[in-house]
């Protein structure tokens, strides 16, 4: 799965490209997104956000370059890389690709009180899918010129961001011609179930849930990171539609497992969605999946299963299992995925 707050930083140093001697010349545009779709969100999280756009050196806005929207993993956002400017690892990817595969990479901020949004619309957190499709994408297409053909725009992401990229590509065929999902949350019985079975999650009380779901100036989150994460996932996967800011919990007040709630989680599992829907992706979409050999959360297992489902369908799909752990070697992994979906390989 993904746990940057508990496991490792999901914005690693781009050691691969530094070792290769690539000097950063990428430029960074920081755009202000007003967040109209996030206004009055139930958590009181700031609606206005930044958007970091990494582009090749001297690339003008009207240069027809493929557009990549990148969704960071849980707890991460563009704010983590903006201070580094073009030297951030996304800039290294842009530099590496510039000679033969120039692209623009836009890095999003979709964090919530709990750490992440899974890039879904939820009455318990906010309209984060709409934020991507109705604000981020139009802002980018209005400012920058994209090619009139090919696999742009690309929706990409790692971990929770890989999950969001898959779901957006499935639900928005007409908006995203291709997807790069690096160690995406999928096969929830593997990636999610071990987390929700943790003693600290089972021990969450009704009072703790009520405190977490409290008003913006009064809420209190648990100190335990896994309990906090699972609360956030419940807020994204099982919101209570007629109670803004509220969500269902996986255990009742006696600590008994609520299988009906878990089934709702599974309905949002990309692997289950692909298995149940032959048209989850269209014939024109290109899908790139990866999962590290030593992924701590088993994200490689679900990614490979999705590939196995898709390889006999009409979609163009590839799976790659790089060495290392969940968040290792992201620059190389992202570059490899982009080369494939943009039809350069």
C-alpha positions as CSV (number, residue, x, y, z in Angstrom):
1,X,0.0,0.0,0.0
2,X,1.5,3.3,1.1
3,X,2.5,4.8,4.4
4,X,5.0,7.7,3.9
5,X,4.3,8.9,7.5
6,X,5.1,5.4,8.9
7,X,7.5,3.8,6.4
8,X,9.4,6.0,4.0
9,X,9.3,9.3,2.2
10,X,7.5,8.8,-1.1
11,X,9.5,11.7,-2.7
12,X,12.9,10.1,-2.7
13,X,16.1,11.7,-3.9
14,X,16.6,11.0,-7.6
15,X,19.9,9.1,-7.0
16,X,19.6,7.3,-10.4
17,X,19.8,10.4,-12.4
18,X,22.3,12.1,-10.2
19,X,24.6,9.1,-10.6
20,X,24.1,9.2,-14.4
21,X,25.4,12.8,-14.3
22,X,22.2,14.5,-15.5
23,X,22.3,18.1,-14.4
24,X,18.9,19.7,-13.7
25,X,17.8,22.3,-16.1
26,X,14.1,21.8,-15.6
27,X,11.9,24.8,-14.8
28,X,9.2,24.9,-12.3
29,X,5.9,26.8,-12.6
30,X,3.9,27.1,-9.4
31,X,0.2,27.7,-10.2
32,X,-2.5,28.9,-7.8
33,X,-5.6,26.7,-8.0
34,X,-8.6,28.4,-6.2
35,X,-10.2,25.2,-5.2
36,X,-13.8,26.0,-6.2
37,X,-14.6,22.3,-6.1
38,X,-13.2,22.1,-2.6
39,X,-15.0,25.1,-1.2
40,X,-17.0,24.3,2.0
41,X,-15.5,20.8,2.2
42,X,-16.8,19.1,5.3
43,X,-13.4,18.9,7.0
44,X,-12.6,22.6,6.7
45,X,-9.4,21.9,4.8
46,X,-8.0,24.8,2.7
47,X,-9.6,24.8,-0.7
48,X,-6.9,26.9,-2.4
49,X,-3.9,24.8,-3.3
50,X,-0.7,25.0,-5.4
51,X,0.0,23.0,-8.5
52,X,3.7,22.4,-9.4
53,X,4.4,22.1,-13.1
54,X,7.9,20.8,-14.1
55,X,8.8,21.5,-17.7
56,X,12.0,21.3,-19.9
57,X,14.4,24.2,-19.8
58,X,13.3,27.0,-22.2
59,X,10.0,25.2,-23.0
60,X,7.4,27.9,-23.9
61,X,3.8,27.5,-22.8
62,X,2.7,27.0,-26.4
63,X,5.2,24.2,-27.1
64,X,3.0,21.1,-27.8
65,X,4.3,18.8,-25.1
66,X,2.5,15.8,-23.6
67,X,0.9,16.6,-20.2
68,X,1.3,14.4,-17.2
69,X,-0.8,14.9,-14.1
70,X,1.0,13.2,-11.2
71,X,-0.9,12.2,-8.0
72,X,1.4,11.7,-5.0
73,X,1.0,9.0,-2.3
74,X,-0.7,9.3,1.0
75,X,0.5,12.3,3.0
76,X,2.5,13.8,0.2
77,X,1.8,16.7,-2.1
78,X,3.5,19.2,-4.4
79,X,4.3,21.3,-1.4
80,X,7.1,18.7,-0.6
81,X,8.9,19.4,-3.8
82,X,8.2,23.1,-4.5
83,X,11.1,24.3,-2.3
84,X,13.6,22.4,-4.4
85,X,12.4,24.0,-7.7
86,X,13.6,22.3,-10.9
87,X,16.1,20.3,-8.9
88,X,13.3,18.2,-7.3
89,X,13.2,14.6,-8.6
90,X,10.3,15.4,-11.0
91,X,12.7,17.9,-12.6
92,X,15.2,15.1,-13.0
93,X,12.6,13.0,-14.8
94,X,11.8,15.9,-17.1
95,X,15.5,16.4,-17.8
96,X,16.1,12.7,-18.5
97,X,13.2,12.5,-20.9
98,X,13.8,15.9,-22.6
99,X,16.1,14.8,-25.5
100,X,13.6,12.4,-27.0
101,X,10.5,12.4,-24.9
102,X,9.9,15.9,-23.6
103,X,6.9,16.2,-21.2
104,X,5.4,18.5,-18.6
105,X,4.7,17.0,-15.2
106,X,2.1,18.6,-13.0
107,X,2.2,17.5,-9.3
108,X,-1.0,17.8,-7.3
109,X,-1.9,18.7,-3.7
110,X,-5.0,16.7,-2.7
111,X,-4.3,16.1,1.0
112,X,-7.0,16.1,3.6
113,X,-7.1,16.2,7.4
114,X,-6.4,12.5,7.5
115,X,-3.4,12.7,5.1
116,X,-5.0,11.8,1.8
117,X,-8.1,11.8,-0.3
118,X,-7.5,8.8,-2.6
119,X,-8.5,11.3,-5.3
120,X,-12.2,10.4,-4.8
121,X,-15.3,12.4,-4.4
122,X,-16.5,11.9,-0.8
123,X,-19.1,13.6,1.4
124,X,-16.7,12.9,4.3
125,X,-13.7,14.7,2.8
126,X,-14.4,16.7,-0.3
127,X,-14.8,16.5,-4.1
128,X,-11.2,15.5,-5.0
129,X,-12.0,13.7,-8.2
130,X,-13.8,16.8,-9.4
131,X,-10.8,18.9,-8.2
132,X,-8.6,17.0,-10.6
133,X,-11.0,16.9,-13.6
134,X,-12.8,20.2,-13.3
135,X,-10.0,22.5,-12.0
136,X,-6.6,21.0,-12.4
137,X,-7.0,19.6,-15.9
138,X,-8.8,22.7,-17.4
139,X,-6.2,25.0,-15.8
140,X,-3.4,23.0,-17.4
141,X,-5.0,22.7,-20.8
142,X,-5.7,26.4,-20.9
143,X,-2.2,27.5,-20.0
144,X,-0.1,24.9,-21.9
145,X,-0.4,23.5,-25.4
146,X,-0.5,19.7,-25.7
147,X,-0.1,17.6,-28.9
148,X,-3.2,17.1,-31.0
149,X,-2.5,13.3,-31.1
150,X,-1.0,10.6,-28.9
151,X,-1.5,9.5,-25.3
152,X,-1.7,12.9,-23.6
153,X,-3.0,13.7,-21.1
154,X,-1.5,11.0,-18.8
155,X,-2.8,10.5,-15.3
156,X,0.0,9.0,-13.2
157,X,0.7,8.4,-9.5
158,X,2.3,6.2,-6.9
159,X,0.7,4.2,-4.2
160,X,-2.5,6.0,-3.2
161,X,-1.8,8.2,-6.2
162,X,-1.5,5.1,-8.4
163,X,-4.9,4.1,-7.0
164,X,-6.4,7.5,-7.9
165,X,-4.8,7.4,-11.3
166,X,-6.4,4.0,-12.1
167,X,-9.8,5.1,-10.8
168,X,-9.8,8.3,-12.7
169,X,-8.7,6.6,-15.9
170,X,-11.5,4.0,-15.5
171,X,-14.2,6.6,-14.8
172,X,-13.0,9.3,-17.1
173,X,-12.1,7.5,-20.4
174,X,-12.6,10.6,-22.4
175,X,-10.3,12.8,-20.3
176,X,-7.3,10.4,-19.8
177,X,-5.9,8.5,-22.7
178,X,-3.3,6.7,-20.6
179,X,-2.4,5.9,-17.0
180,X,0.9,5.1,-15.2
181,X,0.2,3.4,-11.8
182,X,3.2,2.7,-9.7
183,X,2.6,0.3,-6.8
184,X,-1.1,1.3,-6.8
185,X,-3.4,0.4,-3.9
186,X,-5.3,-2.6,-5.3
187,X,-6.2,-6.2,-4.3
188,X,-7.3,-4.8,-0.9
189,X,-7.3,-8.2,0.8
190,X,-3.5,-8.0,0.4
191,X,-2.7,-4.2,0.7
192,X,-5.5,-3.0,3.0
193,X,-6.7,-5.9,5.1
194,X,-3.5,-6.4,7.2
195,X,-3.8,-2.7,8.2
196,X,-7.4,-2.8,9.2
197,X,-6.7,-5.9,11.2
198,X,-4.1,-4.2,13.4
199,X,-4.9,-4.1,17.1
200,X,-4.7,-0.3,17.2
201,X,-7.5,-0.1,14.6
202,X,-9.6,-2.6,16.4
203,X,-9.1,-0.6,19.6
204,X,-10.5,2.6,18.1
205,X,-13.5,3.7,20.2
206,X,-16.7,5.6,19.2
207,X,-15.4,8.6,21.1
208,X,-12.1,8.5,19.1
209,X,-14.1,8.4,15.9
210,X,-16.3,11.3,16.9
211,X,-13.3,13.3,17.9
212,X,-11.6,12.7,14.5
213,X,-14.8,13.7,12.6
214,X,-15.3,16.8,14.7
215,X,-15.4,20.4,13.4
216,X,-12.3,22.0,11.8
217,X,-11.2,23.8,15.0
218,X,-12.1,21.0,17.4
219,X,-11.2,17.7,15.8
220,X,-8.6,15.3,17.4
221,X,-6.9,12.6,15.4
222,X,-5.4,9.5,17.1
223,X,-1.7,9.4,17.7
224,X,-1.4,6.0,16.2
225,X,-0.5,6.4,12.5
226,X,-2.2,3.2,11.3
227,X,-5.5,4.1,13.1
228,X,-5.3,7.6,11.5
229,X,-4.7,6.1,8.1
230,X,-7.6,3.7,8.3
231,X,-9.9,6.5,9.4
232,X,-8.9,8.4,6.4
233,X,-9.5,5.4,4.1
234,X,-12.9,4.9,5.6
235,X,-13.6,8.6,5.0
236,X,-12.8,8.2,1.4
237,X,-14.3,4.7,0.7
238,X,-17.4,4.6,3.0
239,X,-18.7,8.1,3.6
240,X,-22.2,8.5,5.0
241,X,-23.9,10.4,2.1
242,X,-26.4,12.3,4.2
243,X,-24.0,13.2,7.0
244,X,-21.2,15.4,5.7
245,X,-17.9,14.7,7.3
246,X,-19.0,11.3,8.7
247,X,-18.0,7.8,7.6
248,X,-18.7,4.2,8.4
249,X,-16.3,2.2,10.6
250,X,-15.1,-1.3,10.1
251,X,-15.9,-2.4,13.7
252,X,-19.1,-1.9,15.7
253,X,-19.0,-0.5,19.3
254,X,-18.4,-4.0,20.6
255,X,-15.3,-4.4,18.3
256,X,-17.1,-6.8,15.9
257,X,-16.0,-6.9,12.3
258,X,-18.5,-5.2,9.9
259,X,-18.3,-7.3,6.7
260,X,-20.9,-5.2,5.0
261,X,-18.6,-2.1,5.3
262,X,-15.6,-4.1,4.1
263,X,-17.6,-5.1,1.0
264,X,-18.0,-1.4,0.2
265,X,-14.3,-1.0,0.3
266,X,-13.9,-4.0,-2.1
267,X,-16.3,-2.3,-4.5
268,X,-13.7,0.4,-4.9
269,X,-10.8,-2.0,-5.3
270,X,-9.3,-1.4,-8.8
271,X,-8.7,-5.2,-9.2
272,X,-12.4,-5.9,-8.4
273,X,-13.5,-3.2,-10.8
274,X,-11.4,-4.5,-13.6
275,X,-12.6,-8.1,-13.0
276,X,-16.2,-7.1,-13.0
277,X,-16.1,-4.8,-16.0
278,X,-14.8,-5.8,-19.4
279,X,-15.0,-2.1,-20.4
280,X,-13.1,-0.8,-17.4
281,X,-10.5,0.6,-19.9
282,X,-11.1,1.4,-23.6
283,X,-9.1,0.0,-26.5
284,X,-7.4,3.3,-27.1
285,X,-6.1,3.8,-23.5
286,X,-2.6,2.7,-22.6
287,X,-2.1,1.3,-19.1
288,X,1.3,0.9,-17.4
289,X,1.4,-0.9,-14.0
290,X,4.3,-1.6,-11.8
291,X,5.1,-3.0,-8.3
292,X,8.4,-3.4,-6.6
293,X,9.7,-6.9,-6.0
294,X,10.0,-6.3,-2.2
295,X,6.9,-4.0,-1.9
296,X,6.1,-3.9,1.9
297,X,2.4,-3.7,1.2
298,X,2.2,-6.3,-1.6
299,X,1.1,-3.6,-4.1
300,X,3.0,-5.6,-6.8
301,X,0.6,-8.5,-6.4
302,X,-2.5,-6.5,-7.2
303,X,-0.8,-4.6,-10.0
304,X,0.3,-7.9,-11.7
305,X,-3.2,-9.3,-11.3
306,X,-4.8,-6.3,-13.0
307,X,-2.3,-6.7,-15.8
308,X,-3.2,-10.4,-16.1
309,X,-6.8,-9.4,-16.5
310,X,-6.1,-6.8,-19.1
311,X,-3.5,-8.4,-21.3
312,X,-6.1,-10.5,-23.1
313,X,-8.4,-7.5,-23.7
314,X,-8.1,-4.8,-26.3
315,X,-6.3,-2.3,-24.1
316,X,-2.5,-1.8,-24.5
317,X,-1.1,-2.8,-21.1
318,X,2.3,-3.5,-19.6
319,X,3.5,-4.6,-16.1
320,X,7.0,-4.1,-14.8
321,X,8.4,-5.4,-11.4
322,X,11.4,-3.3,-10.5
323,X,13.9,-4.3,-7.8
324,X,13.6,-2.6,-4.4
325,X,10.8,-1.6,-2.1
326,X,7.5,0.3,-2.3
327,X,8.9,3.8,-2.7
328,X,12.3,3.0,-4.2
329,X,13.6,4.3,-7.6
330,X,10.5,6.3,-8.4
331,X,12.2,8.6,-10.9
332,X,13.3,5.6,-13.1
333,X,9.9,3.9,-12.6
334,X,8.0,7.0,-13.7
335,X,10.2,7.6,-16.7
336,X,9.9,4.0,-17.8
337,X,6.1,4.2,-17.6
338,X,5.8,7.5,-19.4
339,X,8.0,6.2,-22.3
340,X,5.6,3.3,-22.7
341,X,2.3,5.1,-22.5
342,X,3.5,7.9,-24.8
343,X,4.1,5.3,-27.5
344,X,7.9,5.8,-27.6
345,X,8.8,2.2,-26.8
